[in-house]
Each structure stands twice: as C-alpha cells, then as structure tokens.
Amino acid sequence: MTTTSEDGELTFTTSERAHAALVVDLLGPVIPVLAQALGPKTEVVLHNLTAMPNTIAAIGGTLTARDIGGPPTDLGLRTFKAGWTDHLIGYRSETADGLVMRSSSIFFHAPSGKSVVCLCINTDIGDLKRAEEILRALTTTNAGAGPLLDAPPGGPAETFPVSLDSLGEGILNEAIKSAGVPVTLMKKSHKIAVVQDLNKRGFFTLRGAVEQAGQRLGVSRFTIYNYLNELQAEAVD
C-alpha cells in the first residue's frame, strides 16, 4: 500500500523518488513521439506520482488541454492514494466538455513494489462511437415486425433471385426443407403441408408453378389442384 503522512499526503522514500526520476528520464522523451505515432486522436501522459499533486512529467497530444506540471485526474488521484498497482486497460473516460475516450493506465513500480510512475494513453473514440451507432442502425433487422418479415426457419427473411425460374426453385426448396422430410419419404399429409406453405409464400402466382410443384413432389398437376382445393375447403370450414 502507498504510505501517507498524518495530513493525508502521499509519501515516498528517497529510493522510490530516485526510481521514479529514472523512469521519467527514460520515457519522457518518447512520450510526444509515441503520441504522434498513435495519431491526432490520442494523448499520451506520463505521471511522476512522487511529484504529487503536480504529477504530469511529459505529455503528447492535446485532447485534455493539459500541460507539464498539471495534476492527475480524479480517478488517478483515487488510485494513487489507494496504492493501486495493477494496470487499468481500456476503461471509459470523459472530459468535462463531453469528449468520450478509451483510456489505459500502466503503472511502473519501484523495487519496493509501490507505484511511482504511471503512463496514461487516452484515445478519442467519439467518432467511432457515432459510427458504431450508425452501423448498428443500418445492420439491425426487424424480424418481429410481422409474419411477412419473419425469417423462415434456417433461412433469411429475403433473397434476391436473378430470374423467375430461380425464384420459384428457391421457394420450392425452402418449403420442402421446412417440411423436414425428404420427398421420397413424404406421405400425402407432408405433401399437402408443402403445398400449403407454397401457397402462403405466393408460389402459385408464378407462371407454371403448379407443374413445377408437381414435378418436385412426384405427383400430377391435377393432384396439386386437388390439394389446393382441400386446403381451400378446410379454410372455409
């Protein structure tokens, strides 16, 4: 744990302060270059915790309009005061003017185990969050809007055939697949169920649909008409 004095201030040993100074000397010159490499949407800050409360020892980027000699954030102050030693990666942070960022805090420890330096990387994700919302809106499907938009089992809600023949063939394939029984094993009840499904899908409005259905189900066109008549009679009853 971090040592505090009677008035609540953080205290560090001479050895810990020396270790912090060494880390700052090594990393300080790299901070602006690292920020430049990560791009204009990123800010990199190096905190010397032994210099509390003026912890900012080096900074690159201008997302938070801070400068060398500036203080830590409220979160930083809480973690430093509590003697936090584990890295904090990818947490959400926000500036006073509403800039949303993805932040990470990497701690450097003295031989004593106490955190003496913290490297913070803040990335502006406002544009990415807005893009995420737009993409979510564009890719969300409303499968529960009504029966006409409900996706058939195991299939998409809509397909885009290139011809009437492929349209009819696709509807037939879906209806037969939905029956769950191979055509060669189908009984009359299965075939009537397929015809009923085809009728609901509007299949029989297509030219030559009756003959096409008869060929796939292994029955005559007159049998298909009989199935349709039976279904119509059941609907009337």
HELIX and SHEET records of a PDB file:
HELIX    1   1 THR A   14  LEU A   27  1                                  14    
HELIX    2   2 VAL A   30  LEU A   38  1                                   9    
HELIX    3   3 LEU A   49  ALA A   51  5                                   3    
HELIX    4   4 ASP A   74  LYS A   81  1                                   8    
HELIX    5   5 GLY A  126  THR A  139  1                                  14    
HELIX    6   6 LEU A  164  ALA A  179  1                                  16    
HELIX    7   7 VAL A  183  LEU A  185  5                                   3    
HELIX    8   8 LYS A  188  LYS A  200  1                                  13    
HELIX    9   9 PHE A  203  THR A  205  5                                   3    
HELIX   10  10 ALA A  209  LEU A  217  1                                   9    
HELIX   11  11 ARG A  221  VAL A  236  1                                  16    
SHEET    1   A 2 THR A   3  THR A   4  0                                        
SHEET    2   A 2 LEU A  10  THR A  11 -1                                        
SHEET    1   B 5 ILE A  56  GLY A  60  0                                        
SHEET    2   B 5 THR A  42  ASN A  48 -1                                        
SHEET    3   B 5 SER A 115  ASP A 124 -1                                        
SHEET    4   B 5 VAL A 100  HIS A 109 -1                                        
SHEET    5   B 5 LEU A  88  GLU A  94 -1                                        
END                                                                             
